[in-house]
Amino acid sequence: MMADMRGSNAAWSSFMLVKTTFSYLARFYAIIWLLVLAFVVSRFWIWYRLRAFKGPWLGSISPFWMAKAAHSGRMNHELTAINEKYGRKAPTIS
């Protein structure tokens, strides 16, 4: 009777394969979303702590602007400009 409800054994096997694959994909996407959420929360927390200091906005949320300046060879000019504009206590690395 149970075999009649399930149909053929091959159909049941393919259903279980789809169910298992969906379960793994759901776990994978849940882990990815948790990692993204953790990254966003950590960046917000860093910005929240440094918001009282004046400095470049992009520098408060990401170190990529500094990598771009280093790659272009203008790192000393960028840091000099930031020090002149905001003072020596400007948060340049988060």
C-alpha positions as CSV (number, residue, x, y, z in Angstrom):
1,M,0.0,0.0,0.0
2,M,2.8,2.4,0.8
3,A,4.4,1.6,-2.6
4,D,1.2,2.6,-4.3
5,M,1.2,6.0,-2.6
6,R,4.9,6.7,-3.5
7,G,4.7,5.4,-7.1
8,S,7.8,3.7,-8.4
9,N,11.0,3.4,-6.3
10,A,12.9,5.5,-8.8
11,A,10.5,8.4,-8.5
12,W,10.8,8.3,-4.7
13,S,14.6,8.3,-4.9
14,S,14.6,11.3,-7.2
15,F,12.2,13.1,-4.8
16,M,14.5,12.4,-1.9
17,L,17.5,13.6,-3.9
18,V,15.7,16.9,-4.6
19,K,14.7,17.2,-1.0
20,T,18.2,16.6,0.2
21,T,19.7,19.0,-2.3
22,F,17.2,21.7,-1.3
23,S,18.2,21.1,2.3
24,Y,21.9,21.6,1.6
25,L,21.2,24.7,-0.6
26,A,19.0,26.2,2.1
27,R,21.8,25.7,4.7
28,F,24.4,27.1,2.3
29,Y,22.3,30.2,1.7
30,A,21.5,30.6,5.4
31,I,25.3,30.5,6.2
32,I,26.0,33.0,3.4
33,W,23.3,35.4,4.7
34,L,24.6,35.1,8.3
35,L,28.2,35.9,7.1
36,V,26.9,39.0,5.2
37,L,24.9,40.1,8.2
38,A,27.9,39.7,10.5
39,F,30.0,41.7,8.1
40,V,27.5,44.5,7.9
41,V,27.0,44.6,11.6
42,S,30.7,44.7,12.2
43,R,31.2,47.6,9.8
44,F,28.3,49.5,11.4
45,W,29.8,48.9,14.8
46,I,33.2,50.2,13.7
47,W,31.6,53.3,12.1
48,Y,29.4,53.9,15.2
49,R,32.5,53.9,17.5
50,L,34.4,56.3,15.2
51,R,31.6,58.6,14.2
52,A,32.7,61.3,16.7
53,F,36.0,61.8,14.9
54,K,36.2,63.9,11.8
55,G,37.7,62.2,8.7
56,P,36.9,60.8,5.3
57,W,33.5,59.1,5.2
58,L,34.7,56.2,3.1
59,G,37.6,55.7,5.4
60,S,35.2,55.1,8.3
61,I,33.6,52.1,6.6
62,S,36.2,50.5,4.4
63,P,40.0,50.3,4.0
64,F,39.6,50.1,0.2
65,W,40.2,53.8,-0.4
66,M,43.6,53.3,1.2
67,A,44.4,50.3,-0.9
68,K,43.5,52.4,-4.0
69,A,45.8,55.2,-2.9
70,A,48.6,52.8,-2.2
71,H,48.2,51.1,-5.6
72,S,48.2,54.4,-7.4
73,G,51.4,55.5,-5.6
74,R,49.8,58.5,-4.0
75,M,49.5,57.3,-0.5
76,N,51.8,60.0,1.0
77,H,49.8,62.7,-0.8
78,E,46.4,61.3,0.4
79,L,47.5,61.0,4.0
80,T,49.1,64.5,3.9
81,A,45.8,65.9,2.6
82,I,43.8,64.2,5.2
83,N,46.1,65.4,8.0
84,E,45.9,68.9,6.7
85,K,42.1,68.8,6.4
86,Y,41.1,66.9,9.5
87,G,44.1,67.0,11.8
88,R,46.4,64.2,13.0
89,K,43.7,62.2,14.8
90,A,41.7,61.5,11.7
91,P,40.6,57.8,11.5
92,T,42.2,56.6,8.3
93,I,42.0,52.9,9.0
94,S,39.0,51.1,10.3
